[in-house]
């Protein structure tokens, strides 16, 4: 057992995650033969097989699944030790790995980066833009330090810090500019364009309209807010977008914007990080910067 290395643990985790030697090798930035050799050496040291090899993919053995749980715990502890070392110094002069969801990133990230770079010029910022579900997993795996998302997350292992609230607005064709603003019932009867499944903003829009996420509906989904707004400009339907996106997304589209009467649809933007993170105090400072840069008030 003394011959097992941390590097082998990371290679094992990559292969367990991807179930493919080629993809795991790419993830670890090494050649496939080198990764295969390290996995074989790990199995020889353990005296048992960790993976069932197939023609196109591999899968964990029963022992491999149990081993994977322990390896994840070990790697997470090691990552937290690295965070502890970072927290002992001046974190605002070190590395910051921050995630952010696509319905926030294009509209506030430039101001956040500019402010952090101005106030903390030695801060090394790494940004990861992806869906909430993936950010939560990457936080759990210590791949990122914090994430800017829509709350609530309601994950017991994470700290949630609300930053600000923002309203949603209705985007409709320019020809509809003088029409009455539809209520929820009217929206349910209109051709409502939504983001594709996986985006929390989609679920928030459906919730406001009181449309069950499982309800059958015409498939008119987009991969981004920009796509939805352009579809509205083409006369295909109407959509909802967060207020922070209006200036960016409507400047080149033939659409009109309308604000709903109360109760207005809205969302809470916040930051999340692991409750066990030694960087909690530093992340609180970062959240204050995000609040000042991104809040509409």
N, C-alpha and C positions, 0 to 999 in steps of 0.2 A: 504493500500500500504506500510505502514511502516514496515510490517512484511516480505516483500520480502528481500531475502538475496543474496549476491553475489554468494554463493555456489549454490543456486537454478538457478541462471542465467547460471552458467557453466554446470549444469546438463541438463538444458533445451537446451543449445547449442549442447551438445553431442548427445542428443536424436534427435534433429532436423537434425543433420548432418548424423547420422547413420540410422535413421528410424527404430530402433530396440532397445527394452529395454535391452536385454542381452548384445549387443555390446556396447551400451552407458554406461552401468554399468561397463563393463570391461575397457572402456576408462577412466572412472572416478575413477577406483579402489575402487568401493563400490559394495555392493550386489544389485541384481536386485530389491528385495522388497524395499530396502532403497531408491533407485532412484525413483521407482514408487511412493512411499509415498511422496517424495519431490516434484515431478511433480504434484501430486494430490493437495498438499497443495498450490502450486503456483497457480494452476487453481482456487482453492477455494478463495484465496486472491484476484485474479483478477475478480472473478465472471463470468468466461467464460471458455469454453473448448479450449485448445490449440492444442490438437491432436485428430485425429480420430483413434481409436484403431481397428486394424484388427487382423485376426488370426495369421499372420506371420510377419506383420510389422505395423508401425504406420505412419501417414502422418499428416502434419500440416493442421489445419483449415485455413480458409481465414484470420481470426484474427491472428492466430498463425504465418502466413507468415509475416504479418506486424510487429508483436511483435518480431519476429526473427531478422528483420533488425535493430530494435532499440537495442536489446540485443547485437548484434555483435558490434555496434558502442560503446556501453557502455563498453564492455569487452576490445575492442581495446584501448579505452581511458585509462582504468585502467592499461593495460599492458604498455602503453607509460608513464604513471606516474611512474611505476616501473623502466622503462628505464631511466627516468629523475633522479630518485634517484641514480641509478647506475652511471650515468654520472657525478654526483656531486662529487663522490669519484674517486678513481683510478681504472678505469674499467679494466686495464690490471692486476689487482689483483682480479678480480671478475669473473663472469660467461660469457662465450662466447658460444652462440648457433649458429653454422654455418652449412649450408647445402652445398652439393656438388654433382654434377652429376656423374653417374657411369663411364662415359668415361674419367673422370679426377681423381677420388678418388684413385684408386689403385696405381697410378703412381706418385702422388705428395703429397698425404696426409701424408705419414710417415715423409717426410722431413719437411713439414709444422709443424706438431705436435712436432717434435723433436726441431725445431728452436724456436717455441713459448715456449715450456717447458723450454728450456735452458735460453732464454732471460727474460721470465716472469714466474718464477716458481710457482707463486701463482695464475696464470690464470687457471680457471676451464673450460676446453674445452668439449663441447658436440657436437658431429658430427651427422648429419643426411644425409644419402646418398639416393637420390631418383631422379626421373625425373624432368626436368626443370619446367614443368607445376605445379607439386605438390609443388615445392620449392617456386614458385611465390605465390601460394595460402597461404602457411604457413608463408611467409613474410607478406602478407597482414593481416593475422590473428594474427600476432605478436608471432607466435610459434617459430620462429628463428630470429636471429639478422641480419644475412647476408648470402649470398650464393655465391659459386664459380661456374660459369656457362660459357657457350659459348654465346658471344654477337653477334648481338644486341638482347635485350629483347623488347625494344620499349614499355615499360609500363610506362605511365606518372607519376605514383605514386612512381616510383623507381629511385634511383640514380644508374648510371652505371659507373664503373671505369675500363677502359681497362687496362690489365696488360701486356700481351704479345701475339704475334702471333705464331702459329706453323703450319707446313705443314703436309699434309697427305701423306702416302706412300702406294705403291701397294704391297700387299702380294699375292704371287702366288706359285704354287708347285715348289719344288726344281728343278725338271726337266726342268723348264722354265727359269732357271737363265740366260741363254745366248740368249734368245729370245728378239727381239726388244720391247721397252717399248710401250705399247698401248696408243693411244690417246683417246680422249673422244668418238669418233665414234666407235672405236674398242671395248672400254669398254661396250658400249651399246649392242654390239653383243655377248659379253661373258656372262658366267654364273656368275653374280655379286651377292655375298652374302652380305646381309645387316642386321643391327640390326632391331629388330621388331619395329612396329609402336609405337610412343611415345618418341623415342630417337631423340634428335635434330641432333645427328651425322648422323643418317639415312637420314634426310632431306638434310644435307650438302653434303653427298655423291651423292644423287640423283641430287642435283643442279649442282654439278661439271660435272656430266655426261649428264646434260640436259635431264634428264628423269623425266617427270611429276610424282608427287607422286600418282596420280590417274591412271597412266598407268597400264594396266594389265601385270602381270609378274609372273613367276614361283615362288611359295612360298618357298623360301630357306632363311628364316630369323633366326637369332639367338638372344638369350637373353643377350649375352655379347660378348665383343671383343674376349675373350678367346675362346669361342665356334666357332666364325667365323674363327679364325686362325687355330684351329684344323680341321675344315671342309675343309679348303684349303689344309692342310697337308695330308688329306685323298683323295685329288684329286677331290673334288666335284666342285670347282670353284675358283674364286679369290675374294679378298675383299680389302677395304681401311681401314687403321687404323691411328690414330694420331701418330706423331713421338714419343711422350712421352711414347707410349705403346710398342714400338718395343722391347726393351730389356727384358721386363717382359713377353710379350706374345709369343715371337718367340724362347725362349731358349729351349723349349721342343717340338717344332714342326718342321717337315720336310718341310720347306718353304724357299723361297727366298724373299728378299726385294728389291724393285726398286723405285727410286725417279723419279717423273714426270719432264719433261722439262717444261719450262715456257709456259703458266701461271700455276703455281703449285696450287693445291687445298689446302686451309688452313682454319683456324678458329681463331677467337680472343677470348682469355680467359680473363675473368674479374670477378669483384665482384659487387654484387648488394645489396642494402639495401633500406629501406623506406626513402623517402625524409623527412618525419616528425620525423625520429628517433633522439632522443637526443644524441645517441651514435655515430653520424656521425664522429666526430673528432677522436674518438678512433678507429672506423672501418677503417678510412683512414690509421692509423698506422698499423693495421692488414693487410691491402691490400699491404702495402710496404713489409711486411714480406713474404707474399704469392708470390709477384713478384720476390723477390730475391731467394726464394726456388725453384720455379717452372719454371721460365723462362729458355728456352733452350740456351739462349745466355749469 
